[in-house]
Amino acid sequence: MNSLPITSSQTGVHEHLSALLARHANAATPFRKPVTDYNRRAFEESIAAWRAAGAAPLPLILDTGCGVGLSTLNLATQFPDHFVIGIDQSEDRLGRNTQWEGPQPDNLCFIRADLVDYWRLLLDAKIFPARQYLLYPNPWPKIGHLARRWHGHAVFPSIVALGGVIECRSNWLIYVEEFAAALTQLSGQATACEAYVTDAPITPFERKYLASGHALWRCRTELSPQQSHIG
């Protein structure tokens, strides 16, 4: 089935993005949403699996919003010397058939958790991933939905502070342009949006969008941990 292109009355980077980011990054008004016990247990379970994967902890990759986990499996295969944690809040998605062929790599685990809590728990524990992937998140394309997009959410400064190679992909150009602008603003390191072309899609959404003739976009940057302008 073909996927319809994203439509929005928004024509460019949201005019309120910069001010929203500045408010979220203000140390005088920290994000204080309580962490649930369930998410804390899920976090501890996933970190225990990572630490048990080798005598010394392998470099860590986060596949955030991993859905059915196909991207997690592909990343674990692509980076055999890393450990990949696939995180999604939906038990149903995590339990679906991924259509993966052959044996599954063992350098990964899946965990059901709310990413808002998970990112903050990582930062509190001073566990800094080598790579973070945000692949085809819900774009929330209405103009009034800015704060629902990850780069408009109060947790975004925690994502930046965790550092590593941060990569976001979407079939909506504006989403990636905004994500790149947000990374640039909070890190002070210029990040650009670019067209993304692949003949080896690693997520069901990526495969579907390519089959539907959509253009794909990504931004990618490498940040040191805590490289954020929070003041």
mmCIF file of the C-alpha atoms, coordinates in Angstrom:
data_MODEL
# 
_entry.id   MODEL 
# 
loop_
_atom_site.group_PDB 
_atom_site.id 
_atom_site.type_symbol 
_atom_site.label_atom_id 
_atom_site.label_alt_id 
_atom_site.label_comp_id 
_atom_site.label_asym_id 
_atom_site.label_entity_id 
_atom_site.label_seq_id 
_atom_site.pdbx_PDB_ins_code 
_atom_site.Cartn_x 
_atom_site.Cartn_y 
_atom_site.Cartn_z 
_atom_site.occupancy 
_atom_site.B_iso_or_equiv 
_atom_site.pdbx_formal_charge 
_atom_site.auth_seq_id 
_atom_site.auth_comp_id 
_atom_site.auth_asym_id 
_atom_site.auth_atom_id 
_atom_site.pdbx_PDB_model_num 
ATOM 1   C CA . MET A 1 1   ? 0.000  0.000   0.000  1.00 0.00 ? 1   MET A CA 1 
ATOM 2   C CA . ASN A 1 2   ? 1.345  3.413   -0.939 1.00 0.00 ? 2   ASN A CA 1 
ATOM 3   C CA . SER A 1 3   ? 1.989  5.891   1.856  1.00 0.00 ? 3   SER A CA 1 
ATOM 4   C CA . LEU A 1 4   ? 0.564  9.380   1.423  1.00 0.00 ? 4   LEU A CA 1 
ATOM 5   C CA . PRO A 1 5   ? 3.063  12.234  1.626  1.00 0.00 ? 5   PRO A CA 1 
ATOM 6   C CA . ILE A 1 6   ? 2.992  14.431  4.706  1.00 0.00 ? 6   ILE A CA 1 
ATOM 7   C CA . THR A 1 7   ? 0.916  17.561  4.305  1.00 0.00 ? 7   THR A CA 1 
ATOM 8   C CA . SER A 1 8   ? 1.128  20.632  6.502  1.00 0.00 ? 8   SER A CA 1 
ATOM 9   C CA . SER A 1 9   ? 0.339  24.320  6.380  1.00 0.00 ? 9   SER A CA 1 
ATOM 10  C CA . GLN A 1 10  ? 3.788  24.875  7.876  1.00 0.00 ? 10  GLN A CA 1 
ATOM 11  C CA . THR A 1 11  ? 6.224  25.867  5.128  1.00 0.00 ? 11  THR A CA 1 
ATOM 12  C CA . GLY A 1 12  ? 9.544  26.095  6.965  1.00 0.00 ? 12  GLY A CA 1 
ATOM 13  C CA . VAL A 1 13  ? 11.260 25.854  10.331 1.00 0.00 ? 13  VAL A CA 1 
ATOM 14  C CA . HIS A 1 14  ? 8.728  26.842  12.990 1.00 0.00 ? 14  HIS A CA 1 
ATOM 15  C CA . GLU A 1 15  ? 9.030  30.481  13.998 1.00 0.00 ? 15  GLU A CA 1 
ATOM 16  C CA . HIS A 1 16  ? 8.777  29.602  17.698 1.00 0.00 ? 16  HIS A CA 1 
ATOM 17  C CA . LEU A 1 17  ? 11.321 26.770  17.717 1.00 0.00 ? 17  LEU A CA 1 
ATOM 18  C CA . SER A 1 18  ? 14.305 28.833  18.871 1.00 0.00 ? 18  SER A CA 1 
ATOM 19  C CA . ALA A 1 19  ? 12.434 30.426  21.773 1.00 0.00 ? 19  ALA A CA 1 
ATOM 20  C CA . LEU A 1 20  ? 10.971 27.073  22.821 1.00 0.00 ? 20  LEU A CA 1 
ATOM 21  C CA . LEU A 1 21  ? 14.432 25.478  22.840 1.00 0.00 ? 21  LEU A CA 1 
ATOM 22  C CA . ALA A 1 22  ? 15.849 28.343  24.890 1.00 0.00 ? 22  ALA A CA 1 
ATOM 23  C CA . ARG A 1 23  ? 13.111 27.876  27.465 1.00 0.00 ? 23  ARG A CA 1 
ATOM 24  C CA . HIS A 1 24  ? 13.653 24.128  27.674 1.00 0.00 ? 24  HIS A CA 1 
ATOM 25  C CA . ALA A 1 25  ? 17.427 24.587  28.007 1.00 0.00 ? 25  ALA A CA 1 
ATOM 26  C CA . ASN A 1 26  ? 17.169 27.168  30.777 1.00 0.00 ? 26  ASN A CA 1 
ATOM 27  C CA . ALA A 1 27  ? 18.742 25.636  33.898 1.00 0.00 ? 27  ALA A CA 1 
ATOM 28  C CA . ALA A 1 28  ? 16.535 27.852  36.038 1.00 0.00 ? 28  ALA A CA 1 
ATOM 29  C CA . THR A 1 29  ? 13.455 25.973  34.827 1.00 0.00 ? 29  THR A CA 1 
ATOM 30  C CA . PRO A 1 30  ? 14.486 22.286  34.672 1.00 0.00 ? 30  PRO A CA 1 
ATOM 31  C CA . PHE A 1 31  ? 12.205 19.558  33.370 1.00 0.00 ? 31  PHE A CA 1 
ATOM 32  C CA . ARG A 1 32  ? 10.876 17.856  36.485 1.00 0.00 ? 32  ARG A CA 1 
ATOM 33  C CA . LYS A 1 33  ? 8.454  15.204  35.226 1.00 0.00 ? 33  LYS A CA 1 
ATOM 34  C CA . PRO A 1 34  ? 8.612  12.335  37.763 1.00 0.00 ? 34  PRO A CA 1 
ATOM 35  C CA . VAL A 1 35  ? 10.185 9.115   36.480 1.00 0.00 ? 35  VAL A CA 1 
ATOM 36  C CA . THR A 1 36  ? 7.818  6.165   36.814 1.00 0.00 ? 36  THR A CA 1 
ATOM 37  C CA . ASP A 1 37  ? 8.874  3.019   38.641 1.00 0.00 ? 37  ASP A CA 1 
ATOM 38  C CA . TYR A 1 38  ? 8.087  0.968   35.538 1.00 0.00 ? 38  TYR A CA 1 
ATOM 39  C CA . ASN A 1 39  ? 10.466 2.973   33.399 1.00 0.00 ? 39  ASN A CA 1 
ATOM 40  C CA . ARG A 1 40  ? 13.165 2.831   36.046 1.00 0.00 ? 40  ARG A CA 1 
ATOM 41  C CA . ARG A 1 41  ? 12.904 -0.980  36.162 1.00 0.00 ? 41  ARG A CA 1 
ATOM 42  C CA . ALA A 1 42  ? 12.976 -1.180  32.354 1.00 0.00 ? 42  ALA A CA 1 
ATOM 43  C CA . PHE A 1 43  ? 16.040 1.052   32.273 1.00 0.00 ? 43  PHE A CA 1 
ATOM 44  C CA . GLU A 1 44  ? 17.868 -1.057  34.858 1.00 0.00 ? 44  GLU A CA 1 
ATOM 45  C CA . GLU A 1 45  ? 16.984 -4.263  32.974 1.00 0.00 ? 45  GLU A CA 1 
ATOM 46  C CA . SER A 1 46  ? 18.357 -2.946  29.695 1.00 0.00 ? 46  SER A CA 1 
ATOM 47  C CA . ILE A 1 47  ? 21.552 -1.628  31.272 1.00 0.00 ? 47  ILE A CA 1 
ATOM 48  C CA . ALA A 1 48  ? 22.096 -4.977  32.987 1.00 0.00 ? 48  ALA A CA 1 
ATOM 49  C CA . ALA A 1 49  ? 21.776 -6.715  29.584 1.00 0.00 ? 49  ALA A CA 1 
ATOM 50  C CA . TRP A 1 50  ? 24.291 -4.297  28.076 1.00 0.00 ? 50  TRP A CA 1 
ATOM 51  C CA . ARG A 1 51  ? 26.797 -4.834  30.887 1.00 0.00 ? 51  ARG A CA 1 
ATOM 52  C CA . ALA A 1 52  ? 26.401 -8.608  30.674 1.00 0.00 ? 52  ALA A CA 1 
ATOM 53  C CA . ALA A 1 53  ? 27.235 -8.616  26.952 1.00 0.00 ? 53  ALA A CA 1 
ATOM 54  C CA . GLY A 1 54  ? 30.996 -8.475  27.477 1.00 0.00 ? 54  GLY A CA 1 
ATOM 55  C CA . ALA A 1 55  ? 33.803 -8.317  30.014 1.00 0.00 ? 55  ALA A CA 1 
ATOM 56  C CA . ALA A 1 56  ? 33.972 -4.585  29.317 1.00 0.00 ? 56  ALA A CA 1 
ATOM 57  C CA . PRO A 1 57  ? 30.851 -2.713  28.235 1.00 0.00 ? 57  PRO A CA 1 
ATOM 58  C CA . LEU A 1 58  ? 30.576 -2.460  24.462 1.00 0.00 ? 58  LEU A CA 1 
ATOM 59  C CA . PRO A 1 59  ? 29.968 0.964   22.915 1.00 0.00 ? 59  PRO A CA 1 
ATOM 60  C CA . LEU A 1 60  ? 26.249 1.618   23.222 1.00 0.00 ? 60  LEU A CA 1 
ATOM 61  C CA . ILE A 1 61  ? 23.757 2.422   20.462 1.00 0.00 ? 61  ILE A CA 1 
ATOM 62  C CA . LEU A 1 62  ? 20.218 3.642   21.177 1.00 0.00 ? 62  LEU A CA 1 
ATOM 63  C CA . ASP A 1 63  ? 17.521 2.843   18.633 1.00 0.00 ? 63  ASP A CA 1 
ATOM 64  C CA . THR A 1 64  ? 14.801 5.106   19.989 1.00 0.00 ? 64  THR A CA 1 
ATOM 65  C CA . GLY A 1 65  ? 11.221 4.474   18.981 1.00 0.00 ? 65  GLY A CA 1 
ATOM 66  C CA . CYS A 1 66  ? 12.342 1.217   17.376 1.00 0.00 ? 66  CYS A CA 1 
ATOM 67  C CA . GLY A 1 67  ? 8.803  -0.034  16.649 1.00 0.00 ? 67  GLY A CA 1 
ATOM 68  C CA . VAL A 1 68  ? 8.893  -3.683  15.583 1.00 0.00 ? 68  VAL A CA 1 
ATOM 69  C CA . GLY A 1 69  ? 12.668 -3.728  16.049 1.00 0.00 ? 69  GLY A CA 1 
ATOM 70  C CA . LEU A 1 70  ? 13.804 -4.278  12.473 1.00 0.00 ? 70  LEU A CA 1 
ATOM 71  C CA . SER A 1 71  ? 16.082 -1.237  12.670 1.00 0.00 ? 71  SER A CA 1 
ATOM 72  C CA . THR A 1 72  ? 17.566 -2.535  15.925 1.00 0.00 ? 72  THR A CA 1 
ATOM 73  C CA . LEU A 1 73  ? 18.416 -5.860  14.281 1.00 0.00 ? 73  LEU A CA 1 
ATOM 74  C CA . ASN A 1 74  ? 19.928 -4.105  11.287 1.00 0.00 ? 74  ASN A CA 1 
ATOM 75  C CA . LEU A 1 75  ? 22.010 -1.776  13.468 1.00 0.00 ? 75  LEU A CA 1 
ATOM 76  C CA . ALA A 1 76  ? 23.255 -4.683  15.590 1.00 0.00 ? 76  ALA A CA 1 
ATOM 77  C CA . THR A 1 77  ? 24.365 -6.420  12.385 1.00 0.00 ? 77  THR A CA 1 
ATOM 78  C CA . GLN A 1 78  ? 25.942 -3.257  11.001 1.00 0.00 ? 78  GLN A CA 1 
ATOM 79  C CA . PHE A 1 79  ? 27.832 -2.580  14.259 1.00 0.00 ? 79  PHE A CA 1 
ATOM 80  C CA . PRO A 1 80  ? 28.814 -6.015  15.636 1.00 0.00 ? 80  PRO A CA 1 
ATOM 81  C CA . ASP A 1 81  ? 31.284 -4.460  18.079 1.00 0.00 ? 81  ASP A CA 1 
ATOM 82  C CA . HIS A 1 82  ? 28.524 -2.352  19.687 1.00 0.00 ? 82  HIS A CA 1 
ATOM 83  C CA . PHE A 1 83  ? 25.486 -3.192  21.826 1.00 0.00 ? 83  PHE A CA 1 
ATOM 84  C CA . VAL A 1 84  ? 22.140 -1.892  20.595 1.00 0.00 ? 84  VAL A CA 1 
ATOM 85  C CA . ILE A 1 85  ? 19.171 -1.143  22.844 1.00 0.00 ? 85  ILE A CA 1 
ATOM 86  C CA . GLY A 1 86  ? 15.888 -0.903  20.954 1.00 0.00 ? 86  GLY A CA 1 
ATOM 87  C CA . ILE A 1 87  ? 13.350 1.134   22.914 1.00 0.00 ? 87  ILE A CA 1 
ATOM 88  C CA . ASP A 1 88  ? 9.662  1.568   22.217 1.00 0.00 ? 88  ASP A CA 1 
ATOM 89  C CA . GLN A 1 89  ? 6.688  2.378   24.417 1.00 0.00 ? 89  GLN A CA 1 
ATOM 90  C CA . SER A 1 90  ? 4.392  -0.104  22.636 1.00 0.00 ? 90  SER A CA 1 
ATOM 91  C CA . GLU A 1 91  ? 4.396  -3.721  23.761 1.00 0.00 ? 91  GLU A CA 1 
ATOM 92  C CA . ASP A 1 92  ? 2.316  -4.577  20.692 1.00 0.00 ? 92  ASP A CA 1 
ATOM 93  C CA . ARG A 1 93  ? 4.889  -3.153  18.260 1.00 0.00 ? 93  ARG A CA 1 
ATOM 94  C CA . LEU A 1 94  ? 7.784  -4.839  20.039 1.00 0.00 ? 94  LEU A CA 1 
ATOM 95  C CA . GLY A 1 95  ? 5.993  -8.184  19.826 1.00 0.00 ? 95  GLY A CA 1 
ATOM 96  C CA . ARG A 1 96  ? 5.225  -8.131  16.094 1.00 0.00 ? 96  ARG A CA 1 
ATOM 97  C CA . ASN A 1 97  ? 6.942  -10.195 13.426 1.00 0.00 ? 97  ASN A CA 1 
ATOM 98  C CA . THR A 1 98  ? 9.918  -8.217  12.123 1.00 0.00 ? 98  THR A CA 1 
ATOM 99  C CA . GLN A 1 99  ? 10.304 -10.359 8.974  1.00 0.00 ? 99  GLN A CA 1 
ATOM 100 C CA . TRP A 1 100 ? 13.962 -10.783 9.891  1.00 0.00 ? 100 TRP A CA 1 
ATOM 101 C CA . GLU A 1 101 ? 15.682 -13.531 7.934  1.00 0.00 ? 101 GLU A CA 1 
ATOM 102 C CA . GLY A 1 102 ? 18.262 -15.766 9.605  1.00 0.00 ? 102 GLY A CA 1 
ATOM 103 C CA . PRO A 1 103 ? 19.499 -15.839 13.195 1.00 0.00 ? 103 PRO A CA 1 
ATOM 104 C CA . GLN A 1 104 ? 19.170 -12.704 15.250 1.00 0.00 ? 104 GLN A CA 1 
ATOM 105 C CA . PRO A 1 105 ? 22.379 -11.015 16.415 1.00 0.00 ? 105 PRO A CA 1 
ATOM 106 C CA . ASP A 1 106 ? 23.012 -11.314 20.138 1.00 0.00 ? 106 ASP A CA 1 
ATOM 107 C CA . ASN A 1 107 ? 24.480 -7.838  20.682 1.00 0.00 ? 107 ASN A CA 1 
ATOM 108 C CA . LEU A 1 108 ? 21.109 -6.245  21.353 1.00 0.00 ? 108 LEU A CA 1 
ATOM 109 C CA . CYS A 1 109 ? 18.114 -6.121  23.622 1.00 0.00 ? 109 CYS A CA 1 
ATOM 110 C CA . PHE A 1 110 ? 14.610 -4.707  23.340 1.00 0.00 ? 110 PHE A CA 1 
ATOM 111 C CA . ILE A 1 111 ? 12.923 -2.791  26.112 1.00 0.00 ? 111 ILE A CA 1 
ATOM 112 C CA . ARG A 1 112 ? 9.495  -1.292  26.548 1.00 0.00 ? 112 ARG A CA 1 
ATOM 113 C CA . ALA A 1 113 ? 9.877  2.162   28.074 1.00 0.00 ? 113 ALA A CA 1 
ATOM 114 C CA . ASP A 1 114 ? 8.892  5.796   27.740 1.00 0.00 ? 114 ASP A CA 1 
ATOM 115 C CA . LEU A 1 115 ? 11.774 7.565   26.029 1.00 0.00 ? 115 LEU A CA 1 
ATOM 116 C CA . VAL A 1 116 ? 11.205 10.769  27.997 1.00 0.00 ? 116 VAL A CA 1 
ATOM 117 C CA . ASP A 1 117 ? 12.157 8.908   31.164 1.00 0.00 ? 117 ASP A CA 1 
ATOM 118 C CA . TYR A 1 118 ? 14.770 6.680   29.520 1.00 0.00 ? 118 TYR A CA 1 
ATOM 119 C CA . TRP A 1 119 ? 16.903 9.504   28.149 1.00 0.00 ? 119 TRP A CA 1 
ATOM 120 C CA . ARG A 1 120 ? 16.904 11.286  31.509 1.00 0.00 ? 120 ARG A CA 1 
ATOM 121 C CA . LEU A 1 121 ? 17.791 8.120   33.393 1.00 0.00 ? 121 LEU A CA 1 
ATOM 122 C CA . LEU A 1 122 ? 20.766 7.574   31.082 1.00 0.00 ? 122 LEU A CA 1 
ATOM 123 C CA . LEU A 1 123 ? 21.949 11.114  31.690 1.00 0.00 ? 123 LEU A CA 1 
ATOM 124 C CA . ASP A 1 124 ? 21.510 10.802  35.465 1.00 0.00 ? 124 ASP A CA 1 
ATOM 125 C CA . ALA A 1 125 ? 23.549 7.578   35.380 1.00 0.00 ? 125 ALA A CA 1 
ATOM 126 C CA . LYS A 1 126 ? 26.219 9.255   33.215 1.00 0.00 ? 126 LYS A CA 1 
ATOM 127 C CA . ILE A 1 127 ? 25.915 6.545   30.582 1.00 0.00 ? 127 ILE A CA 1 
ATOM 128 C CA . PHE A 1 128 ? 26.737 8.129   27.247 1.00 0.00 ? 128 PHE A CA 1 
ATOM 129 C CA . PRO A 1 129 ? 25.862 6.263   24.027 1.00 0.00 ? 129 PRO A CA 1 
ATOM 130 C CA . ALA A 1 130 ? 28.202 6.131   21.063 1.00 0.00 ? 130 ALA A CA 1 
ATOM 131 C CA . ARG A 1 131 ? 25.240 6.579   18.722 1.00 0.00 ? 131 ARG A CA 1 
ATOM 132 C CA . GLN A 1 132 ? 21.621 7.665   18.945 1.00 0.00 ? 132 GLN A CA 1 
ATOM 133 C CA . TYR A 1 133 ? 19.129 6.977   16.155 1.00 0.00 ? 133 TYR A CA 1 
ATOM 134 C CA . LEU A 1 134 ? 15.725 8.652   15.840 1.00 0.00 ? 134 LEU A CA 1 
ATOM 135 C CA . LEU A 1 135 ? 14.337 7.005   12.741 1.00 0.00 ? 135 LEU A CA 1 
ATOM 136 C CA . TYR A 1 136 ? 11.068 8.270   11.292 1.00 0.00 ? 136 TYR A CA 1 
ATOM 137 C CA . PRO A 1 137 ? 9.467  9.611   14.470 1.00 0.00 ? 137 PRO A CA 1 
ATOM 138 C CA . ASN A 1 138 ? 5.880  10.846  14.383 1.00 0.00 ? 138 ASN A CA 1 
ATOM 139 C CA . PRO A 1 139 ? 6.275  14.207  12.597 1.00 0.00 ? 139 PRO A CA 1 
ATOM 140 C CA . TRP A 1 140 ? 3.269  15.912  14.242 1.00 0.00 ? 140 TRP A CA 1 
ATOM 141 C CA . PRO A 1 141 ? 2.875  18.095  11.134 1.00 0.00 ? 141 PRO A CA 1 
ATOM 142 C CA . LYS A 1 142 ? 0.275  20.581  12.378 1.00 0.00 ? 142 LYS A CA 1 
ATOM 143 C CA . ILE A 1 143 ? 1.717  23.992  13.224 1.00 0.00 ? 143 ILE A CA 1 
ATOM 144 C CA . GLY A 1 144 ? 0.406  23.731  16.775 1.00 0.00 ? 144 GLY A CA 1 
ATOM 145 C CA . HIS A 1 145 ? 2.182  20.404  17.296 1.00 0.00 ? 145 HIS A CA 1 
ATOM 146 C CA . LEU A 1 146 ? 5.712  21.811  17.628 1.00 0.00 ? 146 LEU A CA 1 
ATOM 147 C CA . ALA A 1 147 ? 6.086  20.860  21.304 1.00 0.00 ? 147 ALA A CA 1 
ATOM 148 C CA . ARG A 1 148 ? 5.156  17.251  20.472 1.00 0.00 ? 148 ARG A CA 1 
ATOM 149 C CA . ARG A 1 149 ? 8.085  16.842  18.068 1.00 0.00 ? 149 ARG A CA 1 
ATOM 150 C CA . TRP A 1 150 ? 11.216 15.528  19.785 1.00 0.00 ? 150 TRP A CA 1 
ATOM 151 C CA . HIS A 1 151 ? 13.219 18.684  19.084 1.00 0.00 ? 151 HIS A CA 1 
ATOM 152 C CA . GLY A 1 152 ? 10.383 20.764  20.564 1.00 0.00 ? 152 GLY A CA 1 
ATOM 153 C CA . HIS A 1 153 ? 9.978  18.591  23.661 1.00 0.00 ? 153 HIS A CA 1 
ATOM 154 C CA . ALA A 1 154 ? 11.383 19.516  27.057 1.00 0.00 ? 154 ALA A CA 1 
ATOM 155 C CA . VAL A 1 155 ? 13.528 16.347  27.001 1.00 0.00 ? 155 VAL A CA 1 
ATOM 156 C CA . PHE A 1 156 ? 15.508 17.468  23.941 1.00 0.00 ? 156 PHE A CA 1 
ATOM 157 C CA . PRO A 1 157 ? 18.362 19.061  25.951 1.00 0.00 ? 157 PRO A CA 1 
ATOM 158 C CA . SER A 1 158 ? 18.924 15.635  27.557 1.00 0.00 ? 158 SER A CA 1 
ATOM 159 C CA . ILE A 1 159 ? 19.249 14.014  24.116 1.00 0.00 ? 159 ILE A CA 1 
ATOM 160 C CA . VAL A 1 160 ? 21.889 16.571  23.148 1.00 0.00 ? 160 VAL A CA 1 
ATOM 161 C CA . ALA A 1 161 ? 23.704 16.279  26.485 1.00 0.00 ? 161 ALA A CA 1 
ATOM 162 C CA . LEU A 1 162 ? 24.045 12.506  26.024 1.00 0.00 ? 162 LEU A CA 1 
ATOM 163 C CA . GLY A 1 163 ? 26.089 13.176  22.885 1.00 0.00 ? 163 GLY A CA 1 
ATOM 164 C CA . GLY A 1 164 ? 27.497 10.634  20.467 1.00 0.00 ? 164 GLY A CA 1 
ATOM 165 C CA . VAL A 1 165 ? 26.579 10.402  16.808 1.00 0.00 ? 165 VAL A CA 1 
ATOM 166 C CA . ILE A 1 166 ? 22.981 11.618  16.669 1.00 0.00 ? 166 ILE A CA 1 
ATOM 167 C CA . GLU A 1 167 ? 21.045 10.793  13.512 1.00 0.00 ? 167 GLU A CA 1 
ATOM 168 C CA . CYS A 1 168 ? 17.452 11.676  12.668 1.00 0.00 ? 168 CYS A CA 1 
ATOM 169 C CA . ARG A 1 169 ? 15.653 10.560  9.503  1.00 0.00 ? 169 ARG A CA 1 
ATOM 170 C CA . SER A 1 170 ? 12.231 11.497  8.167  1.00 0.00 ? 170 SER A CA 1 
ATOM 171 C CA . ASN A 1 171 ? 10.268 11.757  4.943  1.00 0.00 ? 171 ASN A CA 1 
ATOM 172 C CA . TRP A 1 172 ? 9.200  15.290  6.004  1.00 0.00 ? 172 TRP A CA 1 
ATOM 173 C CA . LEU A 1 173 ? 11.916 17.783  5.137  1.00 0.00 ? 173 LEU A CA 1 
ATOM 174 C CA . ILE A 1 174 ? 10.756 20.362  7.682  1.00 0.00 ? 174 ILE A CA 1 
ATOM 175 C CA . TYR A 1 175 ? 11.083 17.898  10.552 1.00 0.00 ? 175 TYR A CA 1 
ATOM 176 C CA . VAL A 1 176 ? 14.740 17.232  9.750  1.00 0.00 ? 176 VAL A CA 1 
ATOM 177 C CA . GLU A 1 177 ? 15.452 20.915  9.109  1.00 0.00 ? 177 GLU A CA 1 
ATOM 178 C CA . GLU A 1 178 ? 14.039 21.712  12.534 1.00 0.00 ? 178 GLU A CA 1 
ATOM 179 C CA . PHE A 1 179 ? 15.948 18.878  14.188 1.00 0.00 ? 179 PHE A CA 1 
ATOM 180 C CA . ALA A 1 180 ? 19.198 20.124  12.621 1.00 0.00 ? 180 ALA A CA 1 
ATOM 181 C CA . ALA A 1 181 ? 18.450 23.696  13.720 1.00 0.00 ? 181 ALA A CA 1 
ATOM 182 C CA . ALA A 1 182 ? 17.748 22.492  17.255 1.00 0.00 ? 182 ALA A CA 1 
ATOM 183 C CA . LEU A 1 183 ? 20.993 20.520  17.419 1.00 0.00 ? 183 LEU A CA 1 
ATOM 184 C CA . THR A 1 184 ? 22.891 23.543  16.150 1.00 0.00 ? 184 THR A CA 1 
ATOM 185 C CA . GLN A 1 185 ? 21.303 25.863  18.689 1.00 0.00 ? 185 GLN A CA 1 
ATOM 186 C CA . LEU A 1 186 ? 21.880 23.670  21.732 1.00 0.00 ? 186 LEU A CA 1 
ATOM 187 C CA . SER A 1 187 ? 25.314 22.310  20.825 1.00 0.00 ? 187 SER A CA 1 
ATOM 188 C CA . GLY A 1 188 ? 26.839 25.295  19.081 1.00 0.00 ? 188 GLY A CA 1 
ATOM 189 C CA . GLN A 1 189 ? 27.965 22.887  16.365 1.00 0.00 ? 189 GLN A CA 1 
ATOM 190 C CA . ALA A 1 190 ? 26.547 23.456  12.896 1.00 0.00 ? 190 ALA A CA 1 
ATOM 191 C CA . THR A 1 191 ? 24.352 20.584  11.733 1.00 0.00 ? 191 THR A CA 1 
ATOM 192 C CA . ALA A 1 192 ? 22.850 20.393  8.266  1.00 0.00 ? 192 ALA A CA 1 
ATOM 193 C CA . CYS A 1 193 ? 19.906 18.608  6.720  1.00 0.00 ? 193 CYS A CA 1 
ATOM 194 C CA . GLU A 1 194 ? 20.645 16.474  3.673  1.00 0.00 ? 194 GLU A CA 1 
ATOM 195 C CA . ALA A 1 195 ? 18.870 14.205  1.242  1.00 0.00 ? 195 ALA A CA 1 
ATOM 196 C CA . TYR A 1 196 ? 19.176 10.549  2.182  1.00 0.00 ? 196 TYR A CA 1 
ATOM 197 C CA . VAL A 1 197 ? 19.299 7.891   -0.521 1.00 0.00 ? 197 VAL A CA 1 
ATOM 198 C CA . THR A 1 198 ? 19.530 4.179   0.222  1.00 0.00 ? 198 THR A CA 1 
ATOM 199 C CA . ASP A 1 199 ? 18.783 0.894   -1.498 1.00 0.00 ? 199 ASP A CA 1 
ATOM 200 C CA . ALA A 1 200 ? 18.898 -0.958  1.828  1.00 0.00 ? 200 ALA A CA 1 
ATOM 201 C CA . PRO A 1 201 ? 16.104 0.395   4.071  1.00 0.00 ? 201 PRO A CA 1 
ATOM 202 C CA . ILE A 1 202 ? 16.450 -0.647  7.699  1.00 0.00 ? 202 ILE A CA 1 
ATOM 203 C CA . THR A 1 203 ? 12.968 0.151   9.027  1.00 0.00 ? 203 THR A CA 1 
ATOM 204 C CA . PRO A 1 204 ? 9.496  -0.760  7.747  1.00 0.00 ? 204 PRO A CA 1 
ATOM 205 C CA . PHE A 1 205 ? 8.696  2.956   7.411  1.00 0.00 ? 205 PHE A CA 1 
ATOM 206 C CA . GLU A 1 206 ? 11.851 3.584   5.387  1.00 0.00 ? 206 GLU A CA 1 
ATOM 207 C CA . ARG A 1 207 ? 10.952 0.704   3.096  1.00 0.00 ? 207 ARG A CA 1 
ATOM 208 C CA . LYS A 1 208 ? 7.356  1.893   2.718  1.00 0.00 ? 208 LYS A CA 1 
ATOM 209 C CA . TYR A 1 209 ? 8.312  5.498   2.005  1.00 0.00 ? 209 TYR A CA 1 
ATOM 210 C CA . LEU A 1 210 ? 10.853 4.458   -0.610 1.00 0.00 ? 210 LEU A CA 1 
ATOM 211 C CA . ALA A 1 211 ? 8.297  2.178   -2.274 1.00 0.00 ? 211 ALA A CA 1 
ATOM 212 C CA . SER A 1 212 ? 5.845  5.094   -2.304 1.00 0.00 ? 212 SER A CA 1 
ATOM 213 C CA . GLY A 1 213 ? 8.342  7.366   -4.046 1.00 0.00 ? 213 GLY A CA 1 
ATOM 214 C CA . HIS A 1 214 ? 8.933  9.691   -1.097 1.00 0.00 ? 214 HIS A CA 1 
ATOM 215 C CA . ALA A 1 215 ? 12.141 11.682  -0.745 1.00 0.00 ? 215 ALA A CA 1 
ATOM 216 C CA . LEU A 1 216 ? 14.006 10.879  2.468  1.00 0.00 ? 216 LEU A CA 1 
ATOM 217 C CA . TRP A 1 217 ? 15.953 13.331  4.611  1.00 0.00 ? 217 TRP A CA 1 
ATOM 218 C CA . ARG A 1 218 ? 18.386 13.086  7.476  1.00 0.00 ? 218 ARG A CA 1 
ATOM 219 C CA . CYS A 1 219 ? 20.641 15.114  9.713  1.00 0.00 ? 219 CYS A CA 1 
ATOM 220 C CA . ARG A 1 220 ? 23.623 13.681  11.540 1.00 0.00 ? 220 ARG A CA 1 
ATOM 221 C CA . THR A 1 221 ? 26.196 15.142  13.881 1.00 0.00 ? 221 THR A CA 1 
ATOM 222 C CA . GLU A 1 222 ? 28.713 13.899  16.416 1.00 0.00 ? 222 GLU A CA 1 
ATOM 223 C CA . LEU A 1 223 ? 28.709 15.552  19.819 1.00 0.00 ? 223 LEU A CA 1 
ATOM 224 C CA . SER A 1 224 ? 30.771 15.142  22.948 1.00 0.00 ? 224 SER A CA 1 
ATOM 225 C CA . PRO A 1 225 ? 28.731 14.231  26.049 1.00 0.00 ? 225 PRO A CA 1 
ATOM 226 C CA . GLN A 1 226 ? 27.219 17.252  27.800 1.00 0.00 ? 226 GLN A CA 1 
ATOM 227 C CA . GLN A 1 227 ? 27.904 19.405  24.716 1.00 0.00 ? 227 GLN A CA 1 
ATOM 228 C CA . SER A 1 228 ? 24.859 21.584  25.155 1.00 0.00 ? 228 SER A CA 1 
ATOM 229 C CA . HIS A 1 229 ? 24.419 25.250  25.815 1.00 0.00 ? 229 HIS A CA 1 
ATOM 230 C CA . ILE A 1 230 ? 22.228 25.088  28.893 1.00 0.00 ? 230 ILE A CA 1 
ATOM 231 C CA . GLY A 1 231 ? 22.236 28.218  30.960 1.00 0.00 ? 231 GLY A CA 1 
# 
